[in-house]
Amino acid sequence: MTESFHRSGEYENPYEGQQQAPVNPEWPPPPAYAPAHAPHPKKRGRGPLALIAAVAIVAAAIGGGTAYGIQELTGNDTVASSSTSTTVVPSSQKGTVAGVAKAVSPSIVEISATSNAGSSTGSGVIITGGGEIVTNNHVISGASQIKATTSDGKSYTAKVVGTDSKKDLALIKLENASGLKAATLGDSAGIQVGDQVVAIGSPEGLSGTVTSGIVSALDRDVTVPTEDDQGQGQQWGQGQGQGGDQWPFEFGGRQFNGDTGSDTTTYKALQTDASLNPGNSGGALIDMNGNIIGINSAMYSPAGQASSSADAGSVGLGFAIPINTVKADLAKLRAGSTD
């Protein structure tokens, strides 16, 4: 897995993809009723067509910020969701790694989880302004205390809302948080092999680290344990101080970084050559428009055959849970699932 370990003792936009109506220079628009001297036309209600026209004009005015604007108008706890054509990166930096990093970094947090076995570091993605954060289940599994630090250095205590070990997903909520910048969730069904992507997370505790690459493959079967087998000496992340600390992980019929054990789950993952290292788990895989298309979750390392993962590092084989899987699971997580 890809988080550090240190041992211690949808409102989806319904108009997305439609051609936007040009902004009428005449404002306010002409009255919807006929002049007094003209014959009275049949009465027409201001129904869906009027609403569509109004939304189209607003969309034309705010451009690429459509999804974000709708999120702000519909409430602090509404998840911004869009197709991959929505652009949250400023037009002057569209298609650049720098533009993606600047736009999305405020929506990525570093997560520190503490348990009786020690502490681990991972990453998370802010999905609502009120502090809901999606991360990997293995980042917070078994934790007695969770803290999250935003890109501006503010630290919050977090509580687990729901978990789904079969998909390696978890939803946590920051306490006393408001006004945070939520990420826009894209559409992983539209991703193609070769698409450029950016990864943001906290590898080895280096918060806000940005790497880039491409989508290398789709629908890779990745197998991970459903629980943190702390009693057997298998720990998520890169252990320090004692041998045998591993991130169990299986891919292509082979096991890496230790035995995954008998209680495992397999999910379809996006493969990327963007550099992922311990600590990237739970962080974001992002398209060049600034939409989240995956939650980084695992990495292959040639150190996987060794008894210790202390020398593990990225070799360009990283894996992310598709964001459509996350969106489909969100209601379950919000309802307090503990699967």
Solvent accessible surface area in square Angstrom, and as a share of the most:
residue,aa,sasa,rsa
1,M,0,0.00
2,T,0,0.00
3,E,0,0.00
4,S,1,0.00
5,F,10,0.04
6,H,64,0.28
7,R,58,0.21
8,S,85,0.55
9,G,95,0.92
10,E,107,0.48
11,Y,93,0.35
12,E,87,0.39
13,N,18,0.09
14,P,79,0.49
15,Y,53,0.20
16,E,58,0.26
17,G,75,0.72
18,Q,101,0.45
19,Q,175,0.78
20,Q,92,0.41
21,A,41,0.32
22,P,118,0.74
23,V,80,0.46
24,N,67,0.34
25,P,133,0.84
26,E,95,0.42
27,W,169,0.59
28,P,103,0.65
29,P,72,0.45
30,P,79,0.50
31,P,86,0.54
32,A,87,0.67
33,Y,167,0.63
34,A,31,0.24
35,P,76,0.48
36,A,99,0.76
37,H,167,0.75
38,A,29,0.23
39,P,121,0.76
40,H,160,0.71
41,P,88,0.56
42,K,184,0.78
43,K,202,0.85
44,R,197,0.72
45,G,74,0.71
46,R,191,0.70
47,G,34,0.32
48,P,101,0.64
49,L,131,0.65
50,A,36,0.28
51,L,105,0.52
52,I,67,0.34
53,A,50,0.39
54,A,51,0.40
55,V,38,0.22
56,A,16,0.12
57,I,43,0.22
58,V,79,0.45
59,A,9,0.07
60,A,36,0.28
61,A,76,0.59
62,I,80,0.40
63,G,34,0.33
64,G,39,0.38
65,G,29,0.28
66,T,15,0.08
67,A,6,0.04
68,Y,91,0.35
69,G,19,0.19
70,I,29,0.15
71,Q,5,0.02
72,E,101,0.45
73,L,149,0.74
74,T,67,0.39
75,G,31,0.30
76,N,77,0.39
77,D,80,0.41
78,T,28,0.16
79,V,2,0.01
80,A,3,0.03
81,S,3,0.02
82,S,8,0.05
83,S,36,0.23
84,T,35,0.20
85,S,74,0.48
86,T,9,0.05
87,T,19,0.11
88,V,39,0.22
89,V,6,0.03
90,P,66,0.42
91,S,104,0.67
92,S,104,0.67
93,Q,55,0.24
94,K,117,0.50
95,G,40,0.39
96,T,59,0.35
97,V,58,0.33
98,A,65,0.51
99,G,0,0.00
100,V,0,0.00
101,A,18,0.14
102,K,144,0.61
103,A,11,0.08
104,V,5,0.03
105,S,27,0.17
106,P,49,0.31
107,S,1,0.01
108,I,11,0.05
109,V,2,0.01
110,E,34,0.15
111,I,0,0.00
112,S,47,0.30
113,A,6,0.04
114,T,56,0.33
115,S,21,0.13
116,N,161,0.83
117,A,19,0.15
118,G,1,0.01
119,S,37,0.24
120,S,13,0.09
121,T,14,0.08
122,G,0,0.00
123,S,0,0.00
124,G,0,0.00
125,V,0,0.00
126,I,1,0.01
127,I,1,0.00
128,T,0,0.00
129,G,4,0.03
130,G,6,0.05
131,G,0,0.00
132,E,18,0.08
133,I,0,0.00
134,V,1,0.00
135,T,0,0.00
136,N,0,0.00
137,N,13,0.07
138,H,5,0.02
139,V,3,0.01
140,I,6,0.03
141,S,21,0.14
142,G,61,0.59
143,A,28,0.22
144,S,93,0.60
145,Q,91,0.41
146,I,8,0.04
147,K,91,0.38
148,A,0,0.00
149,T,49,0.29
150,T,13,0.07
151,S,71,0.46
152,D,101,0.52
153,G,54,0.52
154,K,119,0.50
155,S,74,0.48
156,Y,36,0.14
157,T,52,0.30
158,A,3,0.03
159,K,117,0.50
160,V,70,0.40
161,V,48,0.27
162,G,1,0.01
163,T,21,0.12
164,D,1,0.00
165,S,8,0.05
166,K,126,0.53
167,K,69,0.29
168,D,4,0.02
169,L,0,0.00
170,A,0,0.00
171,L,0,0.00
172,I,0,0.00
173,K,68,0.29
174,L,3,0.01
175,E,69,0.31
176,N,153,0.78
177,A,15,0.11
178,S,85,0.55
179,G,70,0.68
180,L,30,0.15
181,K,81,0.34
182,A,6,0.04
183,A,5,0.04
184,T,7,0.04
185,L,2,0.01
186,G,0,0.00
187,D,45,0.23
188,S,12,0.08
189,A,85,0.66
190,G,41,0.40
191,I,11,0.05
192,Q,125,0.55
193,V,90,0.52
194,G,40,0.38
195,D,52,0.27
196,Q,109,0.49
197,V,1,0.01
198,V,0,0.00
199,A,1,0.01
200,I,0,0.00
201,G,0,0.00
202,S,2,0.01
203,P,12,0.07
204,E,74,0.33
205,G,35,0.33
206,L,120,0.60
207,S,75,0.48
208,G,45,0.43
209,T,42,0.24
210,V,52,0.30
211,T,34,0.20
212,S,55,0.36
213,G,18,0.18
214,I,69,0.35
215,V,0,0.00
216,S,35,0.23
217,A,11,0.09
218,L,67,0.34
219,D,96,0.50
220,R,91,0.33
221,D,73,0.38
222,V,0,0.00
223,T,17,0.10
224,V,0,0.00
225,P,12,0.07
226,T,13,0.08
227,E,93,0.42
228,D,26,0.13
229,D,46,0.24
230,Q,56,0.25
231,G,84,0.81
232,Q,130,0.58
233,G,34,0.33
234,Q,26,0.12
235,Q,2,0.01
236,W,11,0.04
237,G,0,0.00
238,Q,21,0.09
239,G,6,0.06
240,Q,96,0.43
241,G,83,0.80
242,Q,98,0.44
243,G,66,0.64
244,G,28,0.27
245,D,4,0.02
246,Q,27,0.12
247,W,0,0.00
248,P,4,0.03
249,F,0,0.00
250,E,44,0.20
251,F,43,0.18
252,G,65,0.63
253,G,71,0.68
254,R,138,0.50
255,Q,75,0.33
256,F,7,0.03
257,N,2,0.01
258,G,16,0.16
259,D,77,0.40
260,T,3,0.02
261,G,31,0.30
262,S,117,0.76
263,D,88,0.45
264,T,50,0.29
265,T,17,0.10
266,T,76,0.44
267,Y,18,0.07
268,K,109,0.46
269,A,1,0.00
270,L,7,0.03
271,Q,15,0.06
272,T,0,0.00
273,D,62,0.32
274,A,1,0.00
275,S,38,0.24
276,L,2,0.01
277,N,37,0.19
278,P,1,0.00
279,G,0,0.00
280,N,4,0.02
281,S,0,0.00
282,G,0,0.00
283,G,0,0.00
284,A,0,0.00
285,L,0,0.00
286,I,0,0.00
287,D,13,0.07
288,M,30,0.13
289,N,31,0.16
290,G,1,0.01
291,N,0,0.00
292,I,0,0.00
293,I,0,0.00
294,G,0,0.00
295,I,1,0.01
296,N,0,0.00
297,S,0,0.00
298,A,0,0.00
299,M,2,0.01
300,Y,45,0.17
301,S,0,0.00
302,P,84,0.53
303,A,17,0.13
304,G,5,0.05
305,Q,125,0.55
306,A,52,0.40
307,S,89,0.58
308,S,37,0.24
309,S,2,0.01
310,A,53,0.41
311,D,132,0.69
312,A,13,0.10
313,G,25,0.24
314,S,38,0.25
315,V,75,0.43
316,G,20,0.19
317,L,59,0.29
318,G,1,0.01
319,F,0,0.00
320,A,0,0.00
321,I,1,0.00
322,P,20,0.13
323,I,1,0.00
324,N,48,0.25
325,T,37,0.22
326,V,0,0.00
327,K,35,0.15
328,A,87,0.68
329,D,5,0.03
330,L,10,0.05
331,A,79,0.61
332,K,79,0.33
333,L,0,0.00
334,R,93,0.34
335,A,91,0.70
336,G,34,0.33
337,S,18,0.12
338,T,121,0.70
339,D,75,0.39
